[in-house]
Amino acid sequence: MSIFAFAGSLELLLVGMMVAVTPLATIALTTLLVNFRHVFYAFTFPLHVVRNPVAKTYSVYALIDEAYAVTAAEPKGWTSWRLLALQISFQTYWVGSGILGVLLAGVIPGKMEGLEFALCALFVTLALDA
């Protein structure tokens, strides 16, 4: 799911909605509402430095909270290669960690309580740093 729906909070919601067999229209509306904040990110995100149309399309796709927070904290000095490397790194870490988590979950016995707070802690840290 991380490859196609590269949006952490949406991914967490989608799992619950898929399990509950939520109607497709409700999933679509939820997706729009959850990710609508990205429209505002685009106003100050340094997308103008990316000239290649394919690279620009990817950069729009990979415009996530973390990439926005990093570029907002230091708005000057972004080049196309630097911006794309940042976004590719974030996506590689997110997808790779998800795959690693699925593989490790198969070998860890029992249920682990309390790890769901890690994503919330990440967003709080990013907000404080920004």
Solvent accessible surface area in square Angstrom, and as a share of the most:
residue,aa,sasa,rsa
1,M,90,0.40
2,S,20,0.13
3,I,96,0.49
4,F,176,0.73
5,A,21,0.16
6,F,15,0.06
7,A,11,0.09
8,G,17,0.17
9,S,35,0.23
10,L,8,0.04
11,E,16,0.07
12,L,114,0.57
13,L,80,0.40
14,L,21,0.10
15,V,78,0.45
16,G,43,0.41
17,M,26,0.11
18,M,109,0.49
19,V,120,0.69
20,A,75,0.58
21,V,128,0.73
22,T,29,0.17
23,P,89,0.56
24,L,145,0.72
25,A,80,0.62
26,T,60,0.35
27,I,28,0.14
28,A,60,0.47
29,L,102,0.51
30,T,30,0.17
31,T,43,0.25
32,L,105,0.52
33,L,120,0.60
34,V,35,0.20
35,N,33,0.17
36,F,97,0.40
37,R,75,0.27
38,H,38,0.17
39,V,72,0.42
40,F,119,0.50
41,Y,35,0.13
42,A,53,0.41
43,F,152,0.63
44,T,100,0.58
45,F,9,0.04
46,P,10,0.06
47,L,37,0.18
48,H,121,0.54
49,V,32,0.18
50,V,0,0.00
51,R,189,0.69
52,N,84,0.43
53,P,103,0.65
54,V,120,0.69
55,A,20,0.16
56,K,68,0.29
57,T,95,0.55
58,Y,57,0.22
59,S,0,0.00
60,V,84,0.48
61,Y,89,0.34
62,A,0,0.00
63,L,11,0.05
64,I,17,0.09
65,D,24,0.12
66,E,29,0.13
67,A,0,0.00
68,Y,55,0.21
69,A,16,0.12
70,V,52,0.30
71,T,3,0.02
72,A,48,0.37
73,A,63,0.49
74,E,96,0.43
75,P,89,0.56
76,K,160,0.68
77,G,57,0.55
78,W,20,0.07
79,T,76,0.44
80,S,30,0.19
81,W,209,0.73
82,R,115,0.42
83,L,0,0.00
84,L,18,0.09
85,A,55,0.43
86,L,32,0.16
87,Q,1,0.00
88,I,92,0.47
89,S,42,0.27
90,F,47,0.20
91,Q,26,0.12
92,T,82,0.47
93,Y,147,0.56
94,W,76,0.27
95,V,21,0.12
96,G,35,0.34
97,S,69,0.45
98,G,34,0.32
99,I,96,0.49
100,L,100,0.50
101,G,37,0.35
102,V,113,0.65
103,L,115,0.57
104,L,83,0.41
105,A,70,0.54
106,G,69,0.66
107,V,112,0.64
108,I,74,0.38
109,P,119,0.75
110,G,74,0.71
111,K,169,0.71
112,M,109,0.48
113,E,133,0.60
114,G,44,0.43
115,L,115,0.57
116,E,138,0.62
117,F,129,0.54
118,A,63,0.49
119,L,34,0.17
120,C,66,0.40
121,A,36,0.28
122,L,70,0.35
123,F,63,0.26
124,V,77,0.44
125,T,73,0.42
126,L,34,0.17
127,A,72,0.56
128,L,143,0.71
129,D,112,0.58
130,A,82,0.63
